[in-house]
Amino acid sequence: PKISNVLREVQVPVWRNDDCSRRYSRPFNSSIICAGEEIGKKNSFAGDSGGPLMIMYDGRWIQIGVASDAPDTETPFFPGLYVRVTDYMDWIEEKILE
């Protein structure tokens, strides 16, 4: 696939972790956020690692996740996997201060 020179964005639903665990047939703890369309092409895919998962909160965009794993292709029924930012805030703040 061709890499875009233009920043892309898409709105995706966040899944409940138990639904995501069933879909992937493996357990996920609360440090993982699953997001993406159940059927369709709105999802993160291979090559999107490190990209943000954002929400609008109180009129501001807040990053809640970092893309960490995704289907290799536009595979329906499998959401992208994101690491929950709040679980790593201490480490992030430590690195910012270095």
N, C-alpha and C positions, 0 to 999 in steps of 0.2 A: 504493500500500500504506500501511496505517496504521502509524505509528511507535509502538513499545511504550513504555510508562511503566515497564516492569519490565526490569531488566538480564537479558539472555539469555546463555546459554552452550551450546555444543555440542562434542562430541568429534569431531574430524575426523582422517583419516589424512594424513600428510605424503607427498608424491610425490617420486620421484627427479626431478631437474631434466631429465634427458634425456627421460623420459616426458612431463613437462609441456611441454617444447619441441616434441615431436612433436604433442601434442594441440593446442597453439596455433599450430603451424606457424611458429614463430619461436624464435630462440635465447634462452635465459635464462642469465645468468652466476650465479656462486655467491652474489651478493648478494640473489637472489630465492629465496623459499621458496614452493612451491606446496602448498596443503593444501585438502582438501575431498573429499567422497564422489564417486566416479566416477559412480554412479547414485544419485540421491536428492536430498534437499533440505538435507542438512547441509553448509553451505558459507557463505562470506561472499558478500554480494551488494552491488549498488550501494547506497550509503548507509552501509555498514559501514566506510568508509575511516577509518583512524586507530585502529581497534580492535585489541586485542592477540591474538597467537598465543602461547599459553602451553604449557609442559610442566612436569610434575612431575619434579623432580630432587632426589634425596637428601632427600625429605620436604618440599621447598619448591617453590612455584610460581615459575617463571622465565619472563620474557617473552623470546621468541626472535624474534618478528616483529611488524610493524605492517602492518595491512591497507592495501594501496595500490591494488589494482585487482581487479575481480571482474566476472562476467557481470552484465548489466543486469537479468536476470530469473532465475528458478530454472531455468537452462539445464543440463540434465544433461551430463555428460562434460567439463565445464570447471571445474577447481579455482580457488579464490581465489588471488590473488598477494599475497605479503607481503614487505616489505623486511626483510632480516636485521639485527637489532639490533646484533649484534657488529661489523658492518661500519661502524657509525656511533658506536661507543662514545666515541671521542675527542671528536667533535662534541657528543655528549650531555653528557659530563662538563664540557666547556667551557661549555655553555649553563647547566648547573646552577650552576656557580661564578660566573656573571655576576650 
